[in-house]
């Protein structure tokens, strides 16, 4: 099958294209950059066509997708700089990319009768309580611009397409681009002690593992909304950092602090990012491996 992947220059898009190629599918990557030069470590996507595309340009989206004629679109492109999204000068652009760009993609997918897999986030919820959120829960209340823009993208996909997957993820890490693990490794090498919040609870998502699930969905008709993070139990960012340093062999001290004590973020973040993933197994999809194992494999893939 032929799959069009947006946001191939990001963490997830890069892994999705490579996973599709490994399975023998025809993959076409796209992003706003003039060309795609591969992951940060120099491992370029081999033999996959690349289309430069600004998803906020509706006519460009129609032209490219109509020419490619994919069977499915995995829509990974997004504005993900959560704090920068709060800046007044960025808000219009955030909604143009995360909401309007998604509308453009979904409309053409409907016209072409192809599937759309939209990558969403735990930020569509208010993060209150301690119970894991169900994928079909509609008790939305995003706390920040990023979450609101992604929610509006979700709602648009539901309204426009009959062949959609909405996949909410959280705490993402991959080879291509910056993420929490890379940041913690840098500061852990530089300082003897780091402060990390211990009152935001969730589970990490390794893009390599998630890419396999998304490839499975491309071949499925079990449409709907899903949650997908690695297994291994719910943890805090503090717990995650402790395990990162343990596996990396760092002796850096990790000091737990509350979100209020940390106090450096512009955007409000959910305290409860627990996502229930049982719908995956109910519909025949495999759960992702434990995050501890994912972290171990990831650390072997990167230089730190």
N, C-alpha and C positions, 0 to 999 in steps of 0.2 A: 504494500500500500504506500501511497505518497502522503507525507505529513509535512506541513508547513509549521515552523517553530519561530515565534517572535522572541526577541530579547536574547538572541544567541550569544551576545557579548557578555551576558551576565552569568552568574553562578549556575542557575538551573538550566537555562537554555542551552548552554554549552554541553552539559551532561545529557540532556534529552536527545540532542542531535546525535551524539556519539552512541548512545544506547540504541537508537533507531538503526543506525548504520551497522552496529554489531549484530542486530537481528535480521539484517538483510533487507530492511525497508528503504524506500527512497525518501530522503530527508532534504528539505530546503530550509536553510537558516536565514533569518533576517534580523536587522537592527538598524538604528539610525546612522551608525558609522558608515563611512564610504566603503570600507572593506573590513573583513574579519581576519584578524591576525592570530587567532588562537587563544588558548588559556595563558595565564600569567607565567606559567613555566615553559611556555613556548610550544606546547603540544597543540597544534592547530587542528581544527576539524578537517579531516582528509576526505577529499572527493565529494564533499557535500556542496551543492550550489549555494550561493549567497545572494540575497536580494537586499539592497539598501532600501529601507522603508521607514517613513515617518508615519506612525499609526494615527497621528492626529489629523492627517490629510486624508479625508474620506475618499477622494477620487483616486489618490495613489494606492490606497488599500484595495479599492475595487479593481484597478488596473492590474496590479501585481497578482492578487489572488485569482482573478479570472484567467490570467495567463498561466499560472501554475496549476490550477485545477486540483487542489489537494483533496484527499479523502477525509482529512482531519486537520485541525489547526490547534496546536498547543500554544496557548497565549501566555507566555512568561514575561513579556515586556511590561515594565511598570516603573513608576517613580517610587523608590523604596527608601529614600533618605528621610526618615521619619521626623527628625527634628527640623531639618531644613524646610520641610513641608509647611511648618508653622509660620515661616517668614512671609509677611504680607506680599512681597514681590514674587513669591514662588507659588502661591495658592492657585492662581489661574492655570498655571502650567501643570500642577499636580492633577487637577481635575481634567484638564485637556488630555493628559496621558492616561490616567487610570480609569476615568469614566468615559469621556468622549472617544478615546482611542479604542476602548473595548466595544463601545456601541458600533463603531465603524467596522471592526472585525466581525462582530456577531451578525450584522446586517448582511454582509457579503457571504458569510457562512450559510445563512438561511437561503440566500439566492442560489448558492451552489449546491445546496442540500448536503453540506458536509458537517461533520461533528466539530464542536468547539470545546476545548478543555481550558477552563479559565482558572488561573492560580490566584487564590484569595488568601485570607489571613485571619488569625485569631483576633486581630484588631477591630473586626466588625462588631465585637461584643464589648460590653462595659467592663469585663474582667472582675466582676463582683462575685462573692461567694466562694465555695470550695468544690462544688460539684463539677465534673467534666461536662462541657457543653455538647449537646447532641447535634449532629450535622443538619438535621431538619428543623432545629430551633429557629424561630423567627423573632426572638426577643433581642433585637439588635439595639445597640446604643453606643456607637463608637465614641471614643474619648478624644480623638484628634483628627486632623485634616486627612492624614494618610488613611486611617481606618474608614472615615466617611467616604472618601473617594473610591476606595476598594469596594465598600458596600454598594455604592451606586453602580459600580461595574457589575457586581453580582446580580443586582435587581434587573439591570438591563439585559444581561444574558438570559435570565429566566423569562423575561417578557418577550424577547425577540426570537430565541431559538427553541426548537423542539428536541434537538439532539445535542444536549449540553451536559458536561461534567463541570461542577464547581468543586475545586479541591482546596480546602483551607489547610494551610501549613503554619509553622511557627519556628522561630529560633533557627533560621536556615544557615547552613555552612556548606561550602564547596571549594573546589580548587581555584575557580576563576573569579577573582575579586576579593574584596575585604569582607570580613565577618568577625564575630565575637571571638572565636578561637584564635585567629591570627592576631587580633588586638591584644588578647590576654597573654599570648606568647611574647609579644614585643614588650609589653610593660613588665611582665614577669622576669624578663631578662635584664631589664634596666633598673628595676627597683627591688628592694628587699621585701617590701610589703605592698599589697594592693587592697583597696576597699571595693567590695562587690555586694550588690543588693541581695538580700535573702528573703524578701517578701513578695517576689514575683515568681510564680510557680508555673511550670509548663514542661515541655519535652522538646529536645532538639530535632532537627530534620536534616539529614545528610542528602544533598542533592543527587549524589550517585545512586543511592537507594531509591529515592523518590522517582528518579528518571525511569527506573524499571517498571514501577507501578503505572506511571503515565503512559508508557508504551503499551502496557496491557490494556489500559482504558481505550487507547486508540483502536483496538481490535474488538472492543466490547460494545454492547448496546444497553448495558445496565446504567442508564443515564440517571443523573441526579446530583445531589450535594454530598460530598464526602469530607472526612477529616483524615489527614495523613501526616503523622510524624513518626519518628522511630519509637520502638517499644523500649522497655527498660525501666519504666516507672517515672512518676512526676518528680521534678527536682526544682531547686531554685538556681538562679545564676551563680550564687555562691557555691552550691554543690557542684555545679558544672565546672566552675573554675578549679575547685579542689581536685576534681578528677583529671582535668586537663594537665595540671601541674604534676600530678602523680604519674600519669602515663608518659609525660614528656621528661620526667626526671628532674623537675625544678624543685628547689627548696624554698621558693618564695612563700612568704606568709600571706594567707588570705583572711582578711578581716570582714566579718559580716556586718552590713549596715542596712537600715531601712531605706526605702525609696526616698522618703522625706529627708533622711540624714545625708543621702548621696547628693540629691539636689542639683544635678547638673543638666538635666534633660529639659528641653523646651516643651516637648510633646508629652502628654499624659500616657502612661503605659498601663496595660491591664495587669492587675495583680494575679488574676486567675486566668491562665492560658491553657488550662487543662482541656483537651479535646478528646471526646469519645470516638474511638475508631472501629467499633464493633460492626458498623454497617459495611465496612470493607469485606470482612469475612462472610457476612450474611449474603453478600452478592458475588462471592467466589473470588475475591481478590486476596492476595497475600499481604499480611502485615509486614511492615518494615522491620529489619533486625534491631536488636537492642542498641540504644544510643552509645553504650559503653564500647560495644564492638565496632560501631560505626566510627567513633572517635579514634580507636586504635588503628583502624585501616586508614583513616584520613591522615593521621600524624605520619604514617609511613609514606604518604604521597606528597607531602609538602616539605619545604626546606625551612627550618627555624633555628 
